[in-house]
Amino acid sequence: MSTLTTTLLPIATLGLGAALTMIGQSLTDRRVYRREKEARKEQFRAQNFEIHRTALLDLQEKISDLSSRTQVERLRRKTDDAERYLQGYPFKNLRAQMEEVHVAIDKVNELASRRAELSEEDFRGQINELVANCVNINKVQLDASREFFEKSKMMVDNREQYYADLLDYIRAIRLGMYRSGANSVVVAGQEYLSALGKWNDAFGDNEKAYSAMVAAECGLQRAISNRLTSGPYDEYEHQKNREGDSGSQ
């Protein structure tokens, strides 16, 4: 029995040592793998950070340029004759004038239906008066319509260069938003472009729409500054990455 024990003990010790060595090596390999994996992630994040940082800086510059361009356009609209004319919503007056034309025509038709009840002299006197009034009202309406369309064309022509520049800026800003890697920048950017569109839909200088656009621009600039300070990734994205790393371990 002692001989068997003497024989088996070294073998058991050797086997136990080999098992412990393998376990230790496995743990070491796992630690090395995790460190290498984390190093690759950090390298990827560093490279991505530089890409997104460049996109954020370009986006910041584009927004500043567009802001300056928009301020110049705002000053032009304040002094532009066509803008000020259309800011008074003249089409409301046009609609009222068109209704007056219809009323005048209805009066002529109504008098014509009563011709048999009137003498020739009375009918001619009244019909001439009504027709003359109808012609005058129609002339006023046509002159107002001509002025409206001329001013509208003038407004579009005067805005043409700004709109051409604006289209290029919007494309660049949208591209920069999605290249930034930050959801907060994308959301703020969409709000800014929406406010910018509402200001451009208005005639003249709409103070309320302009103030909303400036507030949205400040929100976008603030989102960009935050991402440049703390990194392009939003906080919830960091948390999601950390949870994914802990789950994989």
Secondary structure, 3 states (H helix, E strand, C coil): CHHHHHHHHHHHHHHHHHHHHHHHHHHHHHHHHHHHHHHHHHHHHHHHHHHHHHHHHHHHHHHHHHHHHHHHHHHHHHHCHHHHHHHCCCHHHHHHHHHHHHHHHHHHHHHHHCHHHCCHHHHHHHHHHHHHHHHHHHHHHHHHHHHHHHHHHHHHHHHHHHHHHHHHHHHHHHHHHHHCCCHHHHHHHHHHHHHHHHHHHCCCCCHHHHHHHHHHHHHHHHHHHHHHHHCCCCHHHHHHHHHHHHHHC
